[in-house]
């Protein structure tokens, strides 16, 4: 079972959140597709994906030479709700409200 601190650490990096969003939209994604969308060098993205795997947020399977990633569905409901909430937040805080709202 993943610990909350571990999950929050994994979700703290924008590249890992972007990868999770892509996986969430497409159900199953290979690393090549993630690299095409997320502006991170391949060695770095491989390390990010390894962290997502170790945390239990994603699982992988081989399809020939490709490795496909998908969300790990047997996670607890609390972890799933946390991940969904984090992924639903806009990366651009200005896009979620006006500058007056942000200053309040």
C-alpha positions as CSV (number, residue, x, y, z in Angstrom):
1,X,0.0,0.0,0.0
2,X,1.4,3.4,-1.0
3,X,2.0,5.9,1.8
4,X,0.5,9.3,1.6
5,X,3.8,11.1,1.8
6,X,5.2,8.9,-1.0
7,X,2.2,9.7,-3.2
8,X,2.5,13.4,-2.5
9,X,6.2,13.3,-3.3
10,X,5.5,11.6,-6.6
11,X,2.8,14.0,-7.5
12,X,4.9,17.0,-6.7
13,X,6.8,17.0,-10.0
14,X,5.0,18.5,-13.0
15,X,6.5,16.0,-15.5
16,X,5.0,13.1,-13.5
17,X,1.6,14.9,-13.2
18,X,1.7,15.5,-17.0
19,X,2.5,11.8,-17.7
20,X,-0.4,10.8,-15.4
21,X,-2.8,13.1,-17.1
22,X,-1.8,11.7,-20.5
23,X,-2.2,8.1,-19.2
24,X,-5.6,9.1,-17.6
25,X,-6.8,10.5,-21.0
26,X,-5.7,7.6,-23.1
27,X,-6.0,4.7,-20.6
28,X,-2.7,3.1,-21.8
29,X,0.3,5.0,-23.2
30,X,3.9,4.0,-24.3
31,X,6.9,6.0,-23.2
32,X,7.3,7.3,-26.8
33,X,3.9,8.9,-26.6
34,X,4.7,10.4,-23.2
35,X,7.9,11.9,-24.6
36,X,6.1,13.4,-27.5
37,X,3.8,15.3,-25.1
38,X,6.0,16.0,-22.1
39,X,9.0,18.2,-22.7
40,X,11.5,16.1,-20.7
41,X,14.6,14.2,-22.0
42,X,14.1,10.4,-22.3
43,X,16.5,9.4,-19.5
44,X,14.7,11.8,-17.1
45,X,11.3,10.6,-18.1
46,X,12.3,7.0,-17.6
47,X,13.3,7.9,-14.1
48,X,10.0,9.7,-13.5
49,X,8.1,6.6,-14.8
50,X,10.1,4.4,-12.5
51,X,9.0,6.6,-9.6
52,X,5.3,6.3,-10.7
53,X,5.7,2.5,-10.9
54,X,7.4,2.3,-7.5
55,X,4.6,4.4,-5.9
56,X,2.0,2.1,-7.3
57,X,0.2,4.8,-9.2
58,X,0.9,3.1,-12.6
59,X,1.5,-0.4,-13.8
60,X,3.3,-1.4,-17.0
61,X,3.3,-4.2,-19.5
62,X,5.5,-5.1,-22.4
63,X,4.2,-5.2,-25.9
64,X,7.1,-6.3,-28.0
65,X,9.8,-3.6,-27.5
66,X,7.4,-1.1,-26.2
67,X,6.5,-0.6,-22.5
68,X,2.9,0.5,-22.0
69,X,1.8,2.3,-18.8
70,X,-1.7,2.6,-17.3
71,X,-3.2,3.7,-14.0
72,X,-3.2,1.2,-11.2
73,X,-6.9,0.7,-10.5
74,X,-6.7,-1.5,-7.3
75,X,-5.5,1.5,-5.3
76,X,-7.5,2.6,-2.3
77,X,-10.4,5.0,-2.9
78,X,-8.7,7.7,-0.9
79,X,-5.5,7.5,-3.0
80,X,-7.6,7.5,-6.2
81,X,-9.5,10.6,-5.1
82,X,-6.3,12.4,-4.1
83,X,-4.7,11.7,-7.5
84,X,-7.8,12.7,-9.4
85,X,-8.0,15.9,-7.4
86,X,-4.4,16.8,-8.1
87,X,-4.7,16.0,-11.8
88,X,-7.8,18.2,-12.1
89,X,-5.9,21.3,-10.9
90,X,-4.8,23.6,-13.6
91,X,-1.0,24.0,-14.0
92,X,-1.5,27.7,-14.6
93,X,-3.0,29.2,-11.4
94,X,-3.9,32.4,-13.3
95,X,-6.2,30.3,-15.5
96,X,-8.3,29.2,-12.5
97,X,-9.2,32.7,-11.3
98,X,-8.7,36.4,-11.8
99,X,-5.8,38.3,-10.2
100,X,-8.2,39.9,-7.8
101,X,-9.4,36.5,-6.7
102,X,-5.8,35.3,-6.2
103,X,-4.9,38.4,-4.2
104,X,-7.9,37.8,-1.8
